[in-house]
Amino acid sequence: MDGRPEPTHAAYSKVCIPHIRGKIESGRLKIAGFFDDVAVTSIPQDEVERIDPQRFSFFNVNTQDDLDRANQHANEC
């Protein structure tokens, strides 16, 4: 989204495991750090926004306020 990958919003093949393991073992812990080593298929942002115009599926819950907001949204659905 906004020109950056959303690595926690993905499905990964078992083929990725050795690449992920290699990054972890070398101390490079950025989730998207192995993307250059594997085939990546991206979903265009306009397609995501057609299904989720408010981008709520990308909402992070890190605080009690975030959780309250997420619960409020869930109750409205």
HTML snippet that shows the backbone in 3Dmol.js (N, CA, C, O; Angstrom):
<script src="https://3Dmol.org/build/3Dmol-min.js"></script>
<div id="view" style="width:600px;height:400px;position:relative"></div>
<script>
const pdb = `
ATOM      1  N   MET A   1       0.844  -1.176   0.000  1.00  0.00           N
ATOM      2  CA  MET A   1       0.000   0.000   0.000  1.00  0.00           C
ATOM      3  C   MET A   1       0.888   1.237   0.000  1.00  0.00           C
ATOM      4  O   MET A   1       1.933   1.271   0.650  1.00  0.00           O
ATOM      5  N   ASP A   2       0.468   2.219  -0.716  1.00  0.00           N
ATOM      6  CA  ASP A   2       1.225   3.469  -0.818  1.00  0.00           C
ATOM      7  C   ASP A   2       2.670   3.220  -1.248  1.00  0.00           C
ATOM      8  O   ASP A   2       3.594   3.871  -0.761  1.00  0.00           O
ATOM      9  N   GLY A   3       2.852   2.264  -2.173  1.00  0.00           N
ATOM     10  CA  GLY A   3       4.174   1.993  -2.715  1.00  0.00           C
ATOM     11  C   GLY A   3       5.041   1.060  -1.891  1.00  0.00           C
ATOM     12  O   GLY A   3       6.183   0.788  -2.261  1.00  0.00           O
ATOM     13  N   ARG A   4       4.516   0.570  -0.785  1.00  0.00           N
ATOM     14  CA  ARG A   4       5.292  -0.344   0.069  1.00  0.00           C
ATOM     15  C   ARG A   4       4.556  -1.679   0.179  1.00  0.00           C
ATOM     16  O   ARG A   4       3.325  -1.711   0.180  1.00  0.00           O
ATOM     17  N   PRO A   5       5.304  -2.776   0.271  1.00  0.00           N
ATOM     18  CA  PRO A   5       4.628  -4.066   0.459  1.00  0.00           C
ATOM     19  C   PRO A   5       4.028  -4.160   1.863  1.00  0.00           C
ATOM     20  O   PRO A   5       4.502  -3.518   2.801  1.00  0.00           O
ATOM     21  N   GLU A   6       2.996  -4.960   1.986  1.00  0.00           N
ATOM     22  CA  GLU A   6       2.383  -5.245   3.287  1.00  0.00           C
ATOM     23  C   GLU A   6       2.684  -6.713   3.599  1.00  0.00           C
ATOM     24  O   GLU A   6       1.847  -7.578   3.345  1.00  0.00           O
ATOM     25  N   PRO A   7       3.864  -7.003   4.143  1.00  0.00           N
ATOM     26  CA  PRO A   7       4.298  -8.390   4.294  1.00  0.00           C
ATOM     27  C   PRO A   7       3.495  -9.220   5.284  1.00  0.00           C
ATOM     28  O   PRO A   7       3.547 -10.449   5.228  1.00  0.00           O
ATOM     29  N   THR A   8       2.759  -8.593   6.182  1.00  0.00           N
ATOM     30  CA  THR A   8       1.941  -9.387   7.096  1.00  0.00           C
ATOM     31  C   THR A   8       0.567  -9.672   6.505  1.00  0.00           C
ATOM     32  O   THR A   8      -0.237 -10.376   7.115  1.00  0.00           O
ATOM     33  N   HIS A   9       0.296  -9.139   5.339  1.00  0.00           N
ATOM     34  CA  HIS A   9      -0.965  -9.331   4.624  1.00  0.00           C
ATOM     35  C   HIS A   9      -0.651 -10.188   3.411  1.00  0.00           C
ATOM     36  O   HIS A   9      -0.789  -9.734   2.276  1.00  0.00           O
ATOM     37  N   ALA A  10      -0.226 -11.433   3.643  1.00  0.00           N
ATOM     38  CA  ALA A  10       0.303 -12.233   2.547  1.00  0.00           C
ATOM     39  C   ALA A  10       0.133 -13.722   2.807  1.00  0.00           C
ATOM     40  O   ALA A  10      -0.155 -14.151   3.924  1.00  0.00           O
ATOM     41  N   ALA A  11       0.316 -14.486   1.763  1.00  0.00           N
ATOM     42  CA  ALA A  11       0.392 -15.940   1.850  1.00  0.00           C
ATOM     43  C   ALA A  11       1.781 -16.325   1.352  1.00  0.00           C
ATOM     44  O   ALA A  11       2.231 -15.840   0.314  1.00  0.00           O
ATOM     45  N   TYR A  12       2.450 -17.190   2.089  1.00  0.00           N
ATOM     46  CA  TYR A  12       3.815 -17.572   1.754  1.00  0.00           C
ATOM     47  C   TYR A  12       3.900 -19.061   1.455  1.00  0.00           C
ATOM     48  O   TYR A  12       3.309 -19.883   2.155  1.00  0.00           O
ATOM     49  N   SER A  13       4.637 -19.392   0.417  1.00  0.00           N
ATOM     50  CA  SER A  13       4.902 -20.776   0.055  1.00  0.00           C
ATOM     51  C   SER A  13       6.022 -21.335   0.934  1.00  0.00           C
ATOM     52  O   SER A  13       6.832 -20.587   1.481  1.00  0.00           O
ATOM     53  N   LYS A  14       6.054 -22.661   1.057  1.00  0.00           N
ATOM     54  CA  LYS A  14       7.152 -23.303   1.795  1.00  0.00           C
ATOM     55  C   LYS A  14       8.503 -23.011   1.145  1.00  0.00           C
ATOM     56  O   LYS A  14       9.540 -23.126   1.799  1.00  0.00           O
ATOM     57  N   VAL A  15       8.501 -22.639  -0.119  1.00  0.00           N
ATOM     58  CA  VAL A  15       9.733 -22.296  -0.828  1.00  0.00           C
ATOM     59  C   VAL A  15      10.442 -21.123  -0.145  1.00  0.00           C
ATOM     60  O   VAL A  15      11.659 -20.979  -0.263  1.00  0.00           O
ATOM     61  N   CYS A  16       9.688 -20.293   0.563  1.00  0.00           N
ATOM     62  CA  CYS A  16      10.252 -19.116   1.232  1.00  0.00           C
ATOM     63  C   CYS A  16      11.051 -19.463   2.487  1.00  0.00           C
ATOM     64  O   CYS A  16      11.891 -18.674   2.919  1.00  0.00           O
ATOM     65  N   ILE A  17      10.802 -20.629   3.073  1.00  0.00           N
ATOM     66  CA  ILE A  17      11.404 -20.961   4.369  1.00  0.00           C
ATOM     67  C   ILE A  17      12.920 -20.834   4.381  1.00  0.00           C
ATOM     68  O   ILE A  17      13.450 -20.171   5.274  1.00  0.00           O
ATOM     69  N   PRO A  18      13.652 -21.433   3.438  1.00  0.00           N
ATOM     70  CA  PRO A  18      15.113 -21.297   3.507  1.00  0.00           C
ATOM     71  C   PRO A  18      15.588 -19.853   3.365  1.00  0.00           C
ATOM     72  O   PRO A  18      16.598 -19.470   3.956  1.00  0.00           O
ATOM     73  N   HIS A  19      14.874 -19.064   2.596  1.00  0.00           N
ATOM     74  CA  HIS A  19      15.238 -17.658   2.419  1.00  0.00           C
ATOM     75  C   HIS A  19      14.994 -16.875   3.708  1.00  0.00           C
ATOM     76  O   HIS A  19      15.810 -16.042   4.103  1.00  0.00           O
ATOM     77  N   ILE A  20      13.876 -17.148   4.349  1.00  0.00           N
ATOM     78  CA  ILE A  20      13.575 -16.490   5.627  1.00  0.00           C
ATOM     79  C   ILE A  20      14.586 -16.923   6.681  1.00  0.00           C
ATOM     80  O   ILE A  20      15.114 -16.092   7.420  1.00  0.00           O
ATOM     81  N   ARG A  21      14.854 -18.220   6.750  1.00  0.00           N
ATOM     82  CA  ARG A  21      15.817 -18.746   7.725  1.00  0.00           C
ATOM     83  C   ARG A  21      17.191 -18.097   7.525  1.00  0.00           C
ATOM     84  O   ARG A  21      17.847 -17.714   8.493  1.00  0.00           O
ATOM     85  N   GLY A  22      17.616 -17.979   6.277  1.00  0.00           N
ATOM     86  CA  GLY A  22      18.911 -17.361   5.989  1.00  0.00           C
ATOM     87  C   GLY A  22      18.979 -15.926   6.472  1.00  0.00           C
ATOM     88  O   GLY A  22      19.995 -15.502   7.023  1.00  0.00           O
ATOM     89  N   LYS A  23      17.911 -15.177   6.273  1.00  0.00           N
ATOM     90  CA  LYS A  23      17.886 -13.780   6.741  1.00  0.00           C
ATOM     91  C   LYS A  23      17.943 -13.726   8.263  1.00  0.00           C
ATOM     92  O   LYS A  23      18.672 -12.910   8.826  1.00  0.00           O
ATOM     93  N   ILE A  24      17.182 -14.586   8.931  1.00  0.00           N
ATOM     94  CA  ILE A  24      17.190 -14.610  10.396  1.00  0.00           C
ATOM     95  C   ILE A  24      18.578 -14.956  10.917  1.00  0.00           C
ATOM     96  O   ILE A  24      19.086 -14.300  11.827  1.00  0.00           O
ATOM     97  N   GLU A  25      19.187 -15.984  10.344  1.00  0.00           N
ATOM     98  CA  GLU A  25      20.511 -16.418  10.803  1.00  0.00           C
ATOM     99  C   GLU A  25      21.578 -15.354  10.588  1.00  0.00           C
ATOM    100  O   GLU A  25      22.567 -15.313  11.320  1.00  0.00           O
ATOM    101  N   SER A  26      21.392 -14.493   9.595  1.00  0.00           N
ATOM    102  CA  SER A  26      22.372 -13.431   9.349  1.00  0.00           C
ATOM    103  C   SER A  26      22.009 -12.136  10.071  1.00  0.00           C
ATOM    104  O   SER A  26      22.678 -11.117   9.903  1.00  0.00           O
ATOM    105  N   GLY A  27      20.934 -12.180  10.883  1.00  0.00           N
ATOM    106  CA  GLY A  27      20.554 -11.013  11.675  1.00  0.00           C
ATOM    107  C   GLY A  27      19.752  -9.969  10.926  1.00  0.00           C
ATOM    108  O   GLY A  27      19.493  -8.888  11.456  1.00  0.00           O
ATOM    109  N   ARG A  28      19.357 -10.275   9.703  1.00  0.00           N
ATOM    110  CA  ARG A  28      18.536  -9.334   8.924  1.00  0.00           C
ATOM    111  C   ARG A  28      17.067  -9.715   9.118  1.00  0.00           C
ATOM    112  O   ARG A  28      16.565 -10.650   8.494  1.00  0.00           O
ATOM    113  N   LEU A  29      16.395  -8.974   9.994  1.00  0.00           N
ATOM    114  CA  LEU A  29      15.077  -9.383  10.461  1.00  0.00           C
ATOM    115  C   LEU A  29      13.903  -8.654   9.815  1.00  0.00           C
ATOM    116  O   LEU A  29      12.755  -8.905  10.182  1.00  0.00           O
ATOM    117  N   LYS A  30      14.158  -7.772   8.876  1.00  0.00           N
ATOM    118  CA  LYS A  30      13.062  -7.083   8.185  1.00  0.00           C
ATOM    119  C   LYS A  30      12.239  -8.124   7.415  1.00  0.00           C
ATOM    120  O   LYS A  30      12.784  -8.886   6.617  1.00  0.00           O
ATOM    121  N   ILE A  31      10.940  -8.147   7.659  1.00  0.00           N
ATOM    122  CA  ILE A  31      10.091  -9.178   7.057  1.00  0.00           C
ATOM    123  C   ILE A  31      10.223  -9.206   5.536  1.00  0.00           C
ATOM    124  O   ILE A  31      10.327 -10.282   4.948  1.00  0.00           O
ATOM    125  N   ALA A  32      10.220  -8.064   4.906  1.00  0.00           N
ATOM    126  CA  ALA A  32      10.281  -8.014   3.442  1.00  0.00           C
ATOM    127  C   ALA A  32      11.695  -8.219   2.916  1.00  0.00           C
ATOM    128  O   ALA A  32      11.915  -8.127   1.709  1.00  0.00           O
ATOM    129  N   GLY A  33      12.648  -8.492   3.780  1.00  0.00           N
ATOM    130  CA  GLY A  33      14.043  -8.607   3.384  1.00  0.00           C
ATOM    131  C   GLY A  33      14.355  -9.738   2.427  1.00  0.00           C
ATOM    132  O   GLY A  33      15.377  -9.692   1.743  1.00  0.00           O
ATOM    133  N   PHE A  34      13.520 -10.740   2.356  1.00  0.00           N
ATOM    134  CA  PHE A  34      13.786 -11.861   1.459  1.00  0.00           C
ATOM    135  C   PHE A  34      13.003 -11.768   0.149  1.00  0.00           C
ATOM    136  O   PHE A  34      13.125 -12.651  -0.699  1.00  0.00           O
ATOM    137  N   PHE A  35      12.210 -10.728  -0.031  1.00  0.00           N
ATOM    138  CA  PHE A  35      11.364 -10.620  -1.224  1.00  0.00           C
ATOM    139  C   PHE A  35      12.171 -10.628  -2.523  1.00  0.00           C
ATOM    140  O   PHE A  35      11.695 -11.128  -3.542  1.00  0.00           O
ATOM    141  N   ASP A  36      13.374 -10.086  -2.496  1.00  0.00           N
ATOM    142  CA  ASP A  36      14.194 -10.078  -3.714  1.00  0.00           C
ATOM    143  C   ASP A  36      14.669 -11.481  -4.088  1.00  0.00           C
ATOM    144  O   ASP A  36      15.117 -11.705  -5.213  1.00  0.00           O
ATOM    145  N   ASP A  37      14.575 -12.427  -3.150  1.00  0.00           N
ATOM    146  CA  ASP A  37      15.068 -13.786  -3.377  1.00  0.00           C
ATOM    147  C   ASP A  37      13.988 -14.749  -3.869  1.00  0.00           C
ATOM    148  O   ASP A  37      14.299 -15.882  -4.235  1.00  0.00           O
ATOM    149  N   VAL A  38      12.740 -14.323  -3.885  1.00  0.00           N
ATOM    150  CA  VAL A  38      11.626 -15.204  -4.252  1.00  0.00           C
ATOM    151  C   VAL A  38      10.688 -14.486  -5.225  1.00  0.00           C
ATOM    152  O   VAL A  38      10.770 -13.272  -5.407  1.00  0.00           O
ATOM    153  N   ALA A  39       9.806 -15.255  -5.838  1.00  0.00           N
ATOM    154  CA  ALA A  39       8.788 -14.666  -6.718  1.00  0.00           C
ATOM    155  C   ALA A  39       7.692 -14.053  -5.850  1.00  0.00           C
ATOM    156  O   ALA A  39       7.154 -14.716  -4.963  1.00  0.00           O
ATOM    157  N   VAL A  40       7.367 -12.801  -6.105  1.00  0.00           N
ATOM    158  CA  VAL A  40       6.339 -12.090  -5.346  1.00  0.00           C
ATOM    159  C   VAL A  40       5.258 -11.625  -6.316  1.00  0.00           C
ATOM    160  O   VAL A  40       5.555 -11.029  -7.352  1.00  0.00           O
ATOM    161  N   THR A  41       4.021 -11.899  -5.977  1.00  0.00           N
ATOM    162  CA  THR A  41       2.880 -11.410  -6.744  1.00  0.00           C
ATOM    163  C   THR A  41       2.148 -10.403  -5.875  1.00  0.00           C
ATOM    164  O   THR A  41       1.726 -10.724  -4.764  1.00  0.00           O
ATOM    165  N   SER A  42       1.998  -9.202  -6.371  1.00  0.00           N
ATOM    166  CA  SER A  42       1.335  -8.142  -5.613  1.00  0.00           C
ATOM    167  C   SER A  42      -0.076  -7.917  -6.136  1.00  0.00           C
ATOM    168  O   SER A  42      -0.353  -8.107  -7.320  1.00  0.00           O
ATOM    169  N   ILE A  43      -0.952  -7.513  -5.245  1.00  0.00           N
ATOM    170  CA  ILE A  43      -2.311  -7.130  -5.620  1.00  0.00           C
ATOM    171  C   ILE A  43      -2.313  -5.616  -5.769  1.00  0.00           C
ATOM    172  O   ILE A  43      -1.897  -4.912  -4.849  1.00  0.00           O
ATOM    173  N   PRO A  44      -2.769  -5.100  -6.903  1.00  0.00           N
ATOM    174  CA  PRO A  44      -2.764  -3.648  -7.107  1.00  0.00           C
ATOM    175  C   PRO A  44      -3.581  -2.919  -6.031  1.00  0.00           C
ATOM    176  O   PRO A  44      -4.627  -3.399  -5.596  1.00  0.00           O
ATOM    177  N   GLN A  45      -3.088  -1.771  -5.621  1.00  0.00           N
ATOM    178  CA  GLN A  45      -3.726  -1.001  -4.562  1.00  0.00           C
ATOM    179  C   GLN A  45      -5.174  -0.668  -4.898  1.00  0.00           C
ATOM    180  O   GLN A  45      -6.035  -0.714  -4.020  1.00  0.00           O
ATOM    181  N   ASP A  46      -5.453  -0.333  -6.155  1.00  0.00           N
ATOM    182  CA  ASP A  46      -6.834   0.018  -6.501  1.00  0.00           C
ATOM    183  C   ASP A  46      -7.778  -1.164  -6.325  1.00  0.00           C
ATOM    184  O   ASP A  46      -8.955  -0.977  -6.016  1.00  0.00           O
ATOM    185  N   GLU A  47      -7.275  -2.376  -6.518  1.00  0.00           N
ATOM    186  CA  GLU A  47      -8.108  -3.559  -6.303  1.00  0.00           C
ATOM    187  C   GLU A  47      -8.380  -3.765  -4.810  1.00  0.00           C
ATOM    188  O   GLU A  47      -9.498  -4.104  -4.421  1.00  0.00           O
ATOM    189  N   VAL A  48      -7.370  -3.564  -3.986  1.00  0.00           N
ATOM    190  CA  VAL A  48      -7.549  -3.664  -2.536  1.00  0.00           C
ATOM    191  C   VAL A  48      -8.558  -2.621  -2.075  1.00  0.00           C
ATOM    192  O   VAL A  48      -9.461  -2.927  -1.297  1.00  0.00           O
ATOM    193  N   GLU A  49      -8.407  -1.397  -2.551  1.00  0.00           N
ATOM    194  CA  GLU A  49      -9.294  -0.311  -2.127  1.00  0.00           C
ATOM    195  C   GLU A  49     -10.725  -0.492  -2.631  1.00  0.00           C
ATOM    196  O   GLU A  49     -11.664   0.030  -2.030  1.00  0.00           O
ATOM    197  N   ARG A  50     -10.894  -1.221  -3.722  1.00  0.00           N
ATOM    198  CA  ARG A  50     -12.247  -1.518  -4.207  1.00  0.00           C
ATOM    199  C   ARG A  50     -12.971  -2.411  -3.200  1.00  0.00           C
ATOM    200  O   ARG A  50     -14.171  -2.250  -2.974  1.00  0.00           O
ATOM    201  N   ILE A  51     -12.251  -3.339  -2.604  1.00  0.00           N
ATOM    202  CA  ILE A  51     -12.827  -4.268  -1.628  1.00  0.00           C
ATOM    203  C   ILE A  51     -12.843  -3.666  -0.227  1.00  0.00           C
ATOM    204  O   ILE A  51     -13.778  -3.891   0.541  1.00  0.00           O
ATOM    205  N   ASP A  52     -11.811  -2.905   0.099  1.00  0.00           N
ATOM    206  CA  ASP A  52     -11.644  -2.346   1.452  1.00  0.00           C
ATOM    207  C   ASP A  52     -11.287  -0.864   1.342  1.00  0.00           C
ATOM    208  O   ASP A  52     -10.142  -0.490   1.597  1.00  0.00           O
ATOM    209  N   PRO A  53     -12.251  -0.010   0.965  1.00  0.00           N
ATOM    210  CA  PRO A  53     -11.938   1.404   0.721  1.00  0.00           C
ATOM    211  C   PRO A  53     -11.389   2.142   1.938  1.00  0.00           C
ATOM    212  O   PRO A  53     -10.651   3.114   1.781  1.00  0.00           O
ATOM    213  N   GLN A  54     -11.728   1.708   3.128  1.00  0.00           N
ATOM    214  CA  GLN A  54     -11.208   2.357   4.334  1.00  0.00           C
ATOM    215  C   GLN A  54      -9.889   1.738   4.794  1.00  0.00           C
ATOM    216  O   GLN A  54      -9.291   2.195   5.768  1.00  0.00           O
ATOM    217  N   ARG A  55      -9.438   0.694   4.091  1.00  0.00           N
ATOM    218  CA  ARG A  55      -8.195  -0.019   4.422  1.00  0.00           C
ATOM    219  C   ARG A  55      -8.215  -0.566   5.853  1.00  0.00           C
ATOM    220  O   ARG A  55      -7.172  -0.662   6.500  1.00  0.00           O
ATOM    221  N   PHE A  56      -9.384  -0.917   6.333  1.00  0.00           N
ATOM    222  CA  PHE A  56      -9.459  -1.390   7.708  1.00  0.00           C
ATOM    223  C   PHE A  56      -8.772  -2.738   7.888  1.00  0.00           C
ATOM    224  O   PHE A  56      -8.357  -3.073   8.997  1.00  0.00           O
ATOM    225  N   SER A  57      -8.646  -3.508   6.825  1.00  0.00           N
ATOM    226  CA  SER A  57      -7.958  -4.797   6.943  1.00  0.00           C
ATOM    227  C   SER A  57      -6.472  -4.624   7.242  1.00  0.00           C
ATOM    228  O   SER A  57      -5.798  -5.590   7.600  1.00  0.00           O
ATOM    229  N   PHE A  58      -5.959  -3.411   7.099  1.00  0.00           N
ATOM    230  CA  PHE A  58      -4.562  -3.127   7.404  1.00  0.00           C
ATOM    231  C   PHE A  58      -4.392  -2.445   8.756  1.00  0.00           C
ATOM    232  O   PHE A  58      -3.281  -2.050   9.111  1.00  0.00           O
ATOM    233  N   PHE A  59      -5.463  -2.303   9.505  1.00  0.00           N
ATOM    234  CA  PHE A  59      -5.435  -1.595  10.789  1.00  0.00           C
ATOM    235  C   PHE A  59      -4.630  -2.387  11.811  1.00  0.00           C
ATOM    236  O   PHE A  59      -4.861  -3.582  11.995  1.00  0.00           O
ATOM    237  N   ASN A  60      -3.693  -1.733  12.472  1.00  0.00           N
ATOM    238  CA  ASN A  60      -2.878  -2.361  13.513  1.00  0.00           C
ATOM    239  C   ASN A  60      -3.516  -2.159  14.876  1.00  0.00           C
ATOM    240  O   ASN A  60      -4.030  -1.081  15.174  1.00  0.00           O
ATOM    241  N   VAL A  61      -3.485  -3.181  15.692  1.00  0.00           N
ATOM    242  CA  VAL A  61      -3.982  -3.090  17.066  1.00  0.00           C
ATOM    243  C   VAL A  61      -2.775  -3.187  17.991  1.00  0.00           C
ATOM    244  O   VAL A  61      -2.243  -4.269  18.237  1.00  0.00           O
ATOM    245  N   ASN A  62      -2.356  -2.022  18.500  1.00  0.00           N
ATOM    246  CA  ASN A  62      -1.188  -1.959  19.378  1.00  0.00           C
ATOM    247  C   ASN A  62      -1.520  -1.425  20.764  1.00  0.00           C
ATOM    248  O   ASN A  62      -0.748  -1.622  21.702  1.00  0.00           O
ATOM    249  N   THR A  63      -2.645  -0.762  20.905  1.00  0.00           N
ATOM    250  CA  THR A  63      -3.006  -0.140  22.180  1.00  0.00           C
ATOM    251  C   THR A  63      -4.458  -0.478  22.517  1.00  0.00           C
ATOM    252  O   THR A  63      -5.199  -0.998  21.683  1.00  0.00           O
ATOM    253  N   GLN A  64      -4.843  -0.176  23.739  1.00  0.00           N
ATOM    254  CA  GLN A  64      -6.236  -0.385  24.136  1.00  0.00           C
ATOM    255  C   GLN A  64      -7.172   0.460  23.275  1.00  0.00           C
ATOM    256  O   GLN A  64      -8.249   0.002  22.895  1.00  0.00           O
ATOM    257  N   ASP A  65      -6.766   1.690  22.966  1.00  0.00           N
ATOM    258  CA  ASP A  65      -7.585   2.540  22.093  1.00  0.00           C
ATOM    259  C   ASP A  65      -7.768   1.906  20.716  1.00  0.00           C
ATOM    260  O   ASP A  65      -8.860   1.942  20.149  1.00  0.00           O
ATOM    261  N   ASP A  66      -6.687   1.324  20.180  1.00  0.00           N
ATOM    262  CA  ASP A  66      -6.781   0.636  18.892  1.00  0.00           C
ATOM    263  C   ASP A  66      -7.767  -0.528  18.982  1.00  0.00           C
ATOM    264  O   ASP A  66      -8.591  -0.725  18.088  1.00  0.00           O
ATOM    265  N   LEU A  67      -7.675  -1.291  20.061  1.00  0.00           N
ATOM    266  CA  LEU A  67      -8.572  -2.430  20.240  1.00  0.00           C
ATOM    267  C   LEU A  67     -10.020  -1.964  20.345  1.00  0.00           C
ATOM    268  O   LEU A  67     -10.915  -2.575  19.763  1.00  0.00           O
ATOM    269  N   ASP A  68     -10.247  -0.893  21.082  1.00  0.00           N
ATOM    270  CA  ASP A  68     -11.599  -0.344  21.198  1.00  0.00           C
ATOM    271  C   ASP A  68     -12.135   0.069  19.830  1.00  0.00           C
ATOM    272  O   ASP A  68     -13.292  -0.195  19.503  1.00  0.00           O
ATOM    273  N   ARG A  69     -11.288   0.715  19.039  1.00  0.00           N
ATOM    274  CA  ARG A  69     -11.707   1.144  17.696  1.00  0.00           C
ATOM    275  C   ARG A  69     -12.004  -0.065  16.809  1.00  0.00           C
ATOM    276  O   ARG A  69     -12.979  -0.061  16.058  1.00  0.00           O
ATOM    277  N   ALA A  70     -11.165  -1.096  16.894  1.00  0.00           N
ATOM    278  CA  ALA A  70     -11.388  -2.307  16.102  1.00  0.00           C
ATOM    279  C   ALA A  70     -12.691  -2.988  16.513  1.00  0.00           C
ATOM    280  O   ALA A  70     -13.452  -3.438  15.656  1.00  0.00           O
ATOM    281  N   ASN A  71     -12.950  -3.067  17.810  1.00  0.00           N
ATOM    282  CA  ASN A  71     -14.202  -3.664  18.281  1.00  0.00           C
ATOM    283  C   ASN A  71     -15.407  -2.857  17.824  1.00  0.00           C
ATOM    284  O   ASN A  71     -16.430  -3.427  17.444  1.00  0.00           O
ATOM    285  N   GLN A  72     -15.293  -1.544  17.859  1.00  0.00           N
ATOM    286  CA  GLN A  72     -16.383  -0.684  17.404  1.00  0.00           C
ATOM    287  C   GLN A  72     -16.667  -0.941  15.927  1.00  0.00           C
ATOM    288  O   GLN A  72     -17.821  -1.069  15.518  1.00  0.00           O
ATOM    289  N   HIS A  73     -15.603  -1.015  15.137  1.00  0.00           N
ATOM    290  CA  HIS A  73     -15.778  -1.279  13.706  1.00  0.00           C
ATOM    291  C   HIS A  73     -16.420  -2.651  13.489  1.00  0.00           C
ATOM    292  O   HIS A  73     -17.317  -2.789  12.657  1.00  0.00           O
ATOM    293  N   ALA A  74     -15.969  -3.658  14.227  1.00  0.00           N
ATOM    294  CA  ALA A  74     -16.520  -5.008  14.080  1.00  0.00           C
ATOM    295  C   ALA A  74     -18.006  -5.031  14.426  1.00  0.00           C
ATOM    296  O   ALA A  74     -18.785  -5.721  13.770  1.00  0.00           O
ATOM    297  N   ASN A  75     -18.393  -4.296  15.431  1.00  0.00           N
ATOM    298  CA  ASN A  75     -19.804  -4.250  15.824  1.00  0.00           C
ATOM    299  C   ASN A  75     -20.669  -3.540  14.794  1.00  0.00           C
ATOM    300  O   ASN A  75     -21.872  -3.791  14.711  1.00  0.00           O
ATOM    301  N   GLU A  76     -20.059  -2.649  14.004  1.00  0.00           N
ATOM    302  CA  GLU A  76     -20.795  -1.914  12.972  1.00  0.00           C
ATOM    303  C   GLU A  76     -20.963  -2.722  11.691  1.00  0.00           C
ATOM    304  O   GLU A  76     -21.801  -2.391  10.851  1.00  0.00           O
ATOM    305  N   CYS A  77     -20.178  -3.770  11.539  1.00  0.00           N
ATOM    306  CA  CYS A  77     -20.227  -4.581  10.304  1.00  0.00           C
ATOM    307  C   CYS A  77     -21.403  -5.529  10.298  1.00  0.00           C
ATOM    308  O   CYS A  77     -21.588  -6.277   9.339  1.00  0.00           O
TER     309      CYS A  77
END
`;
const viewer = $3Dmol.createViewer("view");
viewer.addModel(pdb, "pdb");
viewer.setStyle({}, {cartoon: {color: "spectrum"}});
viewer.zoomTo();
viewer.render();
</script>
